[in-house]
Every structure is written in C-alpha cells, then in structure tokens.
C-alpha cells in the first residue's frame, strides 16, 4: 500500500497492489505472492517514502514496489563441484 496526502484537496491518497499485479510468474505455476501467502499467511506492506501526486500515481508505485519485492524473494547460490585439487 502506498499512502500520501493531497494538499490541494486536503484528502488522503492511496494505492494498492495485490495478487494478479505480478509482471511475470518467471515460469512458475504460482506467483510469489501466492507462495508466500501459503507459507506464511497474508501480509501487508506500507510505503512511506514516496510522494504520490494522485491515486493513479500511488497505485503505479504500489505495483512497482510489489513486483520489486517479488523479484527480490527469489535468491540462490551455487558451488563449483568440478573443482580439482591442486
């Protein structure tokens, strides 16, 4: 969720991202959001360091941050098993 304040209209601005806003499933059958929810339950994240101009802008920022978090949730490391001793 992204929240802000419209100083001219003196009202809150907010935008949300949710399952289905993923840019890519990266060849998976489930989205990162679905896998996370099945493992840990529902969660909410709020963005407080953005200054959206309007609701549309807030929603775009929320979706971008959502997709960024999904991409960061997939990590890994490897080891060279073919290394020969000297």
C-alpha positions as CSV (number, residue, x, y, z in Angstrom):
1,X,0.0,0.0,0.0
2,X,1.2,3.5,-0.8
3,X,-0.2,6.4,1.0
4,X,0.1,10.1,0.6
5,X,-1.7,13.4,1.1
6,X,-3.3,15.7,-1.5
7,X,-2.5,19.2,-0.1
8,X,-4.9,21.0,-2.6
9,X,-7.9,18.8,-1.9
10,X,-6.9,18.1,1.7
11,X,-7.6,14.4,1.5
12,X,-5.6,11.2,1.6
13,X,-4.2,9.5,-1.5
14,X,-3.7,5.7,-1.5
15,X,-2.9,2.9,-3.9
16,X,-2.7,-0.8,-3.5
17,X,-1.1,-3.8,-5.3
18,X,-2.4,-7.3,-4.9
19,X,-2.1,-10.8,-6.3
20,X,-2.6,-10.6,-10.0
21,X,-0.5,-7.4,-10.4
22,X,2.7,-9.5,-11.0
23,X,4.6,-8.6,-14.1
24,X,5.8,-12.2,-14.5
25,X,5.5,-15.6,-12.9
26,X,9.0,-16.5,-14.1
27,X,7.8,-19.9,-15.4
28,X,6.2,-20.8,-12.1
29,X,2.7,-22.2,-11.7
30,X,2.1,-19.9,-8.7
31,X,3.0,-16.3,-8.2
32,X,5.5,-15.2,-5.5
33,X,2.6,-13.7,-3.6
34,X,0.7,-16.9,-3.6
35,X,3.7,-19.0,-2.5
36,X,4.4,-16.5,0.3
37,X,0.8,-16.4,1.5
38,X,0.6,-20.2,1.5
39,X,3.8,-20.5,3.6
40,X,3.4,-17.5,6.0
41,X,-0.2,-16.3,5.7
42,X,-1.4,-12.9,4.4
43,X,0.8,-9.8,4.9
44,X,0.6,-6.1,4.3
45,X,3.5,-3.7,3.5
46,X,3.2,0.1,3.5
47,X,5.4,2.5,1.6
48,X,6.0,5.8,3.4
49,X,8.9,7.3,1.4
50,X,7.0,8.2,-1.7
51,X,5.0,11.3,-2.5
52,X,2.3,10.3,-5.0
53,X,0.6,13.0,-7.0
54,X,-2.8,11.2,-7.1
55,X,-4.5,7.8,-6.7
56,X,-3.3,6.6,-10.1
57,X,0.3,7.5,-9.2
58,X,0.0,5.8,-5.8
59,X,-1.3,2.6,-7.5
60,X,1.6,2.6,-10.0
61,X,4.2,3.0,-7.2
62,X,2.5,0.2,-5.2
63,X,2.5,-2.2,-8.2
64,X,6.2,-1.3,-9.0
65,X,7.2,-1.9,-5.3
66,X,5.2,-5.1,-5.2
67,X,7.0,-6.5,-8.3
68,X,10.3,-5.4,-6.9
69,X,9.7,-7.4,-3.7
70,X,8.7,-10.5,-5.7
71,X,11.9,-10.3,-7.7
72,X,14.0,-10.0,-4.5
73,X,12.3,-13.0,-2.9
74,X,14.0,-15.4,-5.3
75,X,17.6,-15.9,-4.4
76,X,20.2,-18.6,-4.6
77,X,23.8,-19.5,-4.5
78,X,26.0,-22.2,-6.1
79,X,29.2,-24.1,-5.7
80,X,31.6,-25.4,-8.3
81,X,31.6,-29.2,-7.7
82,X,34.0,-29.8,-10.6
83,X,37.0,-28.0,-9.0
84,X,40.1,-30.3,-9.0
85,X,42.6,-30.1,-6.1
86,X,46.0,-28.7,-6.9
